[in-house]
Amino acid sequence: MTRARDDLLARIRGEIDDRLWELRPAVAEYQRLLQEARSAGLELADPGSPARRAARRRAAPPAPRAPRDAVASAIVAALEHGSHTSGELVVVTAMSPATVRQSLRRLCDAGTVRKGRREGSPVYVLASTSR
């Protein structure tokens, strides 16, 4: 066990060293640009400073979210082709497991979808179908 751990750490260390060697020219260029900016009288903030990180967070647009009815529509469209497990619906709709589960719960509560079983696994089917 110790030998395997040591080999893994040595491999990771080698990969890090290789990557650092590749990045040396970029770091040198960055330092040269910082020096030129300082000599020109520009005051630059450290990119890792808390103020800089907060500015990046404020500038980042929020991740796009599908409207709730779009999620439900995608699930209903998938279920029109037959029963699916929640995991299958995650793959088919390309949505997060939490989003699919939450939407399935709402659809079941609304009576649009009902929960059943297929080979011992829980599946979801449209309430209007008898599959």
C-alpha positions as CSV (number, residue, x, y, z in Angstrom):
1,M,0.0,0.0,0.0
2,T,2.8,2.4,0.9
3,R,4.7,1.6,-2.3
4,A,1.6,2.3,-4.4
5,R,0.9,5.6,-2.6
6,D,4.6,6.7,-3.1
7,D,4.4,5.8,-6.8
8,L,1.2,7.8,-7.2
9,L,2.6,10.8,-5.3
10,A,5.8,10.6,-7.4
11,R,3.8,10.5,-10.6
12,I,1.6,13.4,-9.6
13,R,4.7,15.4,-8.5
14,G,6.3,14.7,-11.9
15,E,3.1,15.9,-13.7
16,I,3.1,19.1,-11.6
17,D,6.7,19.7,-12.3
18,D,6.2,19.2,-16.1
19,R,3.2,21.6,-16.0
20,L,5.2,24.2,-14.1
21,W,8.0,23.9,-16.6
22,E,5.5,24.5,-19.5
23,L,4.1,27.6,-17.7
24,R,7.5,29.3,-17.0
25,P,7.4,31.4,-20.2
26,A,3.8,32.6,-19.4
27,V,4.8,33.5,-15.8
28,A,7.9,35.4,-17.1
29,E,5.7,37.3,-19.5
30,Y,3.2,38.1,-16.8
31,Q,5.9,39.4,-14.5
32,R,7.4,41.5,-17.3
33,L,4.0,43.0,-18.1
34,L,3.5,43.8,-14.4
35,Q,6.9,45.5,-14.2
36,E,6.1,47.6,-17.3
37,A,2.7,48.6,-15.9
38,R,4.3,49.7,-12.6
39,S,7.0,51.7,-14.5
40,A,4.2,53.4,-16.4
41,G,2.6,54.4,-13.2
42,L,-0.3,51.9,-13.3
43,E,-1.4,50.4,-10.0
44,L,-2.6,46.8,-10.6
45,A,-4.4,44.7,-8.0
46,D,-3.2,41.2,-7.2
47,P,-5.5,38.8,-9.2
48,G,-5.8,36.7,-6.1
49,S,-6.8,39.5,-3.8
50,P,-10.3,39.3,-2.1
51,A,-11.4,42.5,-3.9
52,R,-10.4,41.1,-7.3
53,R,-12.2,37.8,-6.6
54,A,-15.3,39.6,-5.5
55,A,-15.3,41.7,-8.7
56,R,-15.1,38.5,-10.8
57,R,-18.0,37.0,-8.9
58,R,-20.1,40.2,-9.5
59,A,-19.1,40.2,-13.2
60,A,-19.9,36.6,-13.8
61,P,-23.4,36.1,-15.2
62,P,-25.6,33.6,-13.4
63,A,-25.8,30.1,-14.9
64,P,-28.7,29.8,-17.3
65,R,-31.7,28.0,-15.8
66,A,-34.5,26.4,-17.7
67,P,-38.0,27.6,-16.8
68,R,-39.8,25.2,-14.5
69,D,-42.4,24.4,-17.2
70,A,-39.6,23.6,-19.7
71,V,-38.2,21.0,-17.3
72,A,-41.6,19.4,-16.8
73,S,-42.2,19.5,-20.6
74,A,-38.9,17.7,-21.2
75,I,-39.8,15.0,-18.7
76,V,-43.3,14.6,-20.1
77,A,-41.9,14.3,-23.6
78,A,-39.5,11.6,-22.5
79,L,-42.3,9.7,-20.7
80,E,-44.5,9.8,-23.8
81,H,-42.1,7.1,-25.2
82,G,-42.6,4.8,-22.2
83,S,-41.6,4.4,-18.6
84,H,-38.2,5.7,-17.3
85,T,-36.3,5.6,-14.1
86,S,-35.2,8.9,-12.7
87,G,-31.6,8.1,-13.7
88,E,-32.8,7.5,-17.3
89,L,-34.6,10.8,-17.3
90,V,-31.5,12.6,-16.1
91,V,-29.6,11.2,-19.1
92,V,-32.4,11.8,-21.6
93,T,-33.1,15.4,-20.5
94,A,-29.5,16.3,-19.7
95,M,-30.6,18.0,-16.5
96,S,-29.2,17.6,-13.0
97,P,-30.6,14.7,-10.8
98,A,-31.9,17.2,-8.3
99,T,-33.9,19.1,-10.9
100,V,-35.3,15.9,-12.4
101,R,-36.3,14.5,-8.9
102,Q,-37.9,17.8,-7.9
103,S,-39.9,18.1,-11.2
104,L,-41.0,14.4,-10.9
105,R,-42.3,15.1,-7.4
106,R,-44.3,18.1,-8.7
107,L,-45.6,16.2,-11.6
108,C,-46.7,13.3,-9.4
109,D,-48.4,15.7,-7.0
110,A,-50.2,17.3,-9.9
111,G,-51.3,13.9,-11.2
112,T,-49.6,14.2,-14.5
113,V,-47.1,11.4,-13.7
114,R,-47.4,8.3,-11.6
115,K,-44.8,6.1,-10.0
116,G,-44.7,2.4,-10.9
117,R,-42.2,-0.4,-10.8
118,R,-40.3,-2.2,-13.6
119,E,-38.3,-5.3,-12.7
120,G,-38.2,-4.1,-9.1
121,S,-37.0,-0.6,-9.9
122,P,-39.1,2.5,-9.4
123,V,-40.1,4.0,-12.7
124,Y,-42.3,7.0,-13.8
125,V,-45.0,6.8,-16.4
126,L,-47.6,9.3,-17.7
127,A,-50.7,9.0,-15.7
128,S,-52.8,8.9,-18.9
129,T,-51.0,5.8,-20.1
130,S,-51.2,2.3,-18.7
131,R,-47.6,1.3,-19.3
